[in-house]
Amino acid sequence: MSIQTIRLFGDPVLTTPAIPVVDFDKELRQLVADLTETMLAAPGAGLAAPQIGVGLRVFTFWVDDVVGHLINPSLELGDEQQDGPEGCLSLPDLTFDTKRSLRVVAKGQNMYGEPVLIEGTELLARAIQHETDHLDGIIFIDRLDTEGRKAAMKVIRETEWFGAPTAQIKLSPHSITPGLG
């Protein structure tokens, strides 16, 4: 396991949709371990593979002292909404009020390819939606209304990290299925 560099807002990997995982192998288990260690060290409530430069549909989460991961997620969102502060390790030290579904049912796989079902509310629901957005190339400020996004961008442009050089995207050792991505 090793702590990885977290990509910052502006890095193109953060707005590029990730591809589904097809190989549940040792390299994938290492990716989950690296994501988990990096997330815990940051610390954060979640971390998606694109945030460390890997374009695969994998994320980890750490909510209410529960650490987990989900691969190739699909979400069913509840109708009731929550509105509250949300942050992102790729936008350090910033939070903006963001609307999310209060409840989520997430289906996917674990690092061995076995089916996983996660039901969550409040912070867990927010974290799962946030990390799944990363896998779709969506950053949470994209969820803000026009005025909120404009205000967020003003704050982001004033940070010391905005405009920092971006790193190269890591190539995955996994095969890519033609037609996907």
C-alpha positions as MATLAB code, in Angstrom:
seq = 'MSIQTIRLFGDPVLTTPAIPVVDFDKELRQLVADLTETMLAAPGAGLAAPQIGVGLRVFTFWVDDVVGHLINPSLELGDEQQDGPEGCLSLPDLTFDTKRSLRVVAKGQNMYGEPVLIEGTELLARAIQHETDHLDGIIFIDRLDTEGRKAAMKVIRETEWFGAPTAQIKLSPHSITPGLG';
ca = [
       0.000    0.000    0.000;
       1.103    3.533   -0.624;
      -0.282    7.007   -0.276;
      -0.872    8.541   -3.700;
      -0.947   12.170   -4.837;
      -4.500   13.495   -5.038;
      -5.259   15.313   -8.285;
      -6.555   18.862   -7.913;
      -9.404   20.692   -9.613;
      -8.351   21.582  -13.150;
      -6.708   18.212  -13.841;
      -8.450   16.719  -16.914;
      -8.618   13.256  -15.326;
     -11.261   14.641  -12.941;
     -13.641   15.484  -15.787;
     -13.035   12.322  -17.818;
     -15.557    9.505  -17.287;
     -13.905    6.372  -15.884;
     -14.202    2.988  -17.573;
     -15.761   -0.091  -15.952;
     -13.493   -2.564  -14.204;
     -13.343   -5.888  -16.041;
     -10.346   -7.548  -14.334;
     -10.672   -8.291  -10.618;
      -7.019   -9.065  -10.027;
      -4.071   -8.280   -7.788;
      -3.587   -4.849   -9.399;
      -7.196   -3.927   -8.616;
      -6.792   -5.002   -4.995;
      -3.639   -2.838   -4.829;
      -5.606    0.105   -6.255;
      -8.293   -0.323   -3.565;
      -5.581   -0.502   -0.880;
      -3.871    2.643   -2.223;
      -7.191    4.508   -2.436;
      -8.066    3.503    1.128;
      -4.689    4.483    2.564;
      -4.684    7.803    0.688;
      -8.268    8.592    1.781;
      -7.544    7.807    5.447;
      -4.336    9.855    5.427;
      -5.962   12.902    3.814;
      -8.426   12.411    5.681;
     -11.594   12.286    3.628;
     -15.018   10.639    3.560;
     -14.321    9.141    0.144;
     -11.864    8.933   -2.722;
     -12.397    7.878   -6.335;
      -9.754    6.302   -8.566;
      -9.692    9.289  -10.988;
      -8.626   11.464   -8.049;
      -5.316    9.589   -8.007;
      -5.093    9.531  -11.789;
      -6.585    6.094  -12.499;
      -9.546    6.116  -14.885;
     -11.406    3.104  -13.467;
     -14.852    2.961  -11.816;
     -13.614    2.377   -8.257;
     -14.075    4.382   -5.074;
     -13.520    4.043   -1.344;
     -15.464    5.598    1.516;
     -15.026    6.227    5.238;
     -18.213    7.244    7.023;
     -19.172    6.662   10.675;
     -15.985    4.627   11.210;
     -16.911    2.245    8.395;
     -14.339    1.890    5.626;
     -15.474    0.334    2.372;
     -15.181    0.363   -1.378;
     -17.415   -0.057   -4.405;
     -16.562   -0.974   -7.970;
     -18.722   -0.311  -11.051;
     -21.483    1.368   -9.002;
     -25.033    2.021  -10.107;
     -27.268    4.164   -7.909;
     -30.957    4.366   -7.078;
     -31.649    7.744   -5.490;
     -34.426    8.514   -3.057;
     -36.826   11.390   -3.729;
     -36.182   13.282   -0.486;
     -33.364   15.849   -0.729;
     -30.724   17.093    1.697;
     -28.842   20.363    1.346;
     -25.616   20.873    3.216;
     -21.896   21.476    3.121;
     -19.865   19.289    0.810;
     -16.144   19.253    0.243;
     -13.705   17.361   -1.930;
     -10.103   16.274   -1.536;
      -9.516   17.604   -5.063;
     -10.641   21.066   -3.890;
      -8.702   21.246   -0.597;
     -10.159   23.134    2.348;
     -13.274   24.306    0.472;
     -16.920   23.438    1.116;
     -20.057   24.570   -0.645;
     -23.680   23.766    0.147;
     -24.810   21.113   -2.315;
     -28.141   19.376   -2.825;
     -28.116   15.581   -2.840;
     -30.605   12.792   -2.354;
     -31.024   11.947    1.312;
     -31.092    8.201    0.592;
     -29.218    6.011   -1.858;
     -29.107    2.348   -2.771;
     -25.799    1.532   -4.468;
     -25.133   -1.709   -6.313;
     -21.744   -2.782   -7.571;
     -18.945   -5.179   -6.822;
     -16.159   -5.608   -4.326;
     -12.492   -6.058   -5.256;
     -13.086   -9.775   -5.866;
     -15.964   -9.199   -8.290;
     -18.640  -10.264   -5.802;
     -21.940   -8.336   -5.762;
     -22.289   -5.562   -3.170;
     -25.380   -3.640   -2.055;
     -24.996   -0.529    0.099;
     -27.950    1.407    1.474;
     -27.195    4.759    3.024;
     -28.675    8.013    4.198;
     -27.311   11.452    5.031;
     -23.462   11.520    4.972;
     -23.068    8.020    3.527;
     -25.598    8.820    0.788;
     -23.778   12.099    0.076;
     -20.372   10.373   -0.070;
     -21.583    7.616   -2.408;
     -23.211   10.142   -4.759;
     -20.128   12.397   -4.654;
     -17.698    9.574   -5.452;
     -19.918    8.115   -8.181;
     -20.021   11.592   -9.731;
     -16.198   11.501   -9.869;
     -16.445    8.260  -11.838;
     -18.749   10.032  -14.295;
     -16.366   12.999  -14.687;
     -18.554   15.284  -12.550;
     -17.138   17.481   -9.792;
     -19.572   18.431   -7.035;
     -19.512   22.131   -7.901;
     -21.074   21.093  -11.239;
     -24.182   20.319   -9.125;
     -24.473   23.934   -7.909;
     -26.885   26.371   -9.508;
     -25.391   28.989  -11.845;
     -24.968   31.613   -9.134;
     -23.487   29.111   -6.657;
     -21.045   27.732   -9.222;
     -19.943   31.237  -10.200;
     -19.296   32.076   -6.526;
     -17.455   28.763   -6.017;
     -15.236   29.391   -9.044;
     -14.314   32.826   -7.684;
     -13.197   31.230   -4.398;
     -11.331   28.445   -6.244;
      -9.435   30.911   -8.453;
      -8.210   32.658   -5.289;
      -6.689   29.490   -3.754;
      -2.937   28.946   -3.766;
      -3.312   25.569   -5.499;
      -5.486   26.712   -8.414;
      -3.664   26.421  -11.715;
      -0.972   24.084  -10.341;
       0.553   21.857  -13.020;
      -1.268   18.574  -13.574;
       0.397   15.177  -13.525;
       0.215   12.570  -16.243;
      -2.691   10.127  -16.189;
      -1.621    6.698  -14.974;
      -2.226    3.924  -17.436;
      -4.138    1.011  -16.012;
      -2.680   -2.490  -16.240;
      -6.241   -3.685  -16.936;
      -7.454   -4.498  -20.394;
      -9.940   -2.099  -21.921;
     -13.031   -3.560  -23.518;
     -13.495   -2.112  -27.029;
     -16.395    0.327  -27.250;
     -16.293    1.272  -23.570;
     -15.026    4.539  -22.180;
];
